[in-house]
Amino acid sequence: MTQVRYPTTPLKIGVTILTVVMLLAMLLVPNPVVVAFLCFSSLITAMIHFNVFESSADTNPLNRIDLAIQVIYLVASVAKAFIIGGHA
């Protein structure tokens, strides 16, 4: 099987930076409305990941790093939304 490696582009770097910034904002902001918005945004950034990165078989490290960050952001945002929603 051949290894697939797509080049790193500024758009791919931008998606990763955007996701990290939104993840940090979600972890630091206590406002339930903002957390709900960021929880919904985690779904959108996951969709953007699969539109920007050509293939999940790509061996480029940025692809795997961004996918891991996307999963962490999605799970953490849903968990925080439930936790904050339970206290309101």
Secondary structure by P-SEA (a helix, b strand, c coil): cbbbbbbbcaaaaaaaaaaaaaaaaaaccccaaaaaaaaaaaaaaaaaaaacccccccccaaaaaaaaaaaaaaaaaaaaaaaaaaac
